[in-house]
Every structure is written in structure tokens, then in C-alpha cells.
Amino acid sequence: MTQARLSLGAWGEDQAADYLRRLGLKIVARNFSTPVGEVDIIARSKKELIFIEVKTRRSNAYGTPAEAVGPRKQRQIIRTAQWYLTAEKSRLQPRFDVVGVMPDGEGGARIEHLPAAFEME
């Protein structure tokens, strides 16, 4: 992966984290990694523990950022979440969100948030 793509991804995750905080969510972890996969952001509300995949794109030329989170990626996120839930013994209800981020051309970001984008099987 090129440095430019890594930088764009990090920028997108920062934008997503700021957006989620503005919604009143508490960021619990970022880039949580296990042997079975990684989750970009883990946040919590009063009732839910939210596992969030962030996809950042420069344009919609290859589809929206959220469309890049297919079944294989969803399974990986679910397995990682199960790992986290087992280790942390959380009683909160898990939820799986996708946040798509694109530069808006004015130094900011356009954010597409899909709450409960997919579920545990």
C-alpha cells in the first residue's frame, strides 16, 4: 500500500472518529487488531458497543466507500468483534456500522454513516 493511500485512510479514520464523537459516542478503541482481523473504530453508546469499519475514497469512481464492505469483510469484522467481546466481557449489545468518508474539495469531509449496516450471523 502506498504512503498516499495510508495517509488518506488515516485522515478518513480521524474524520470518522470526530463525527462519531459529535454524535455523542465514546471512542473505546481504534485499529483494534487480533489474529483474525482488525476493526477500525470501536465506540459505545449507553446501550450498544459499535464496531465500525471506515472506508475512505477520493471519488465514487469504483462505487461508494460503504459498498467496499462486502460479505468477506463483514465476516472478518464479526470474528474480530467476537474476539473483543470475549476478552472484554461487555454486556452491551453489539452493532456493526460502516462509515464512508470522502474529501469534499474544501478541506473537509463528506461522511456517509450506515448504522447497523450488517448483523452477526
Secondary structure by P-SEA (a helix, b strand, c coil): ccaaaaaaaaaaaaaaaaaaaaacccccccccccccccccbbbbccccbbbbbbbbbcccccccccccccaaaaaaaaaaaaaaaaaaccccbbbbbbbbbbcccccbbbbbbbccccccc
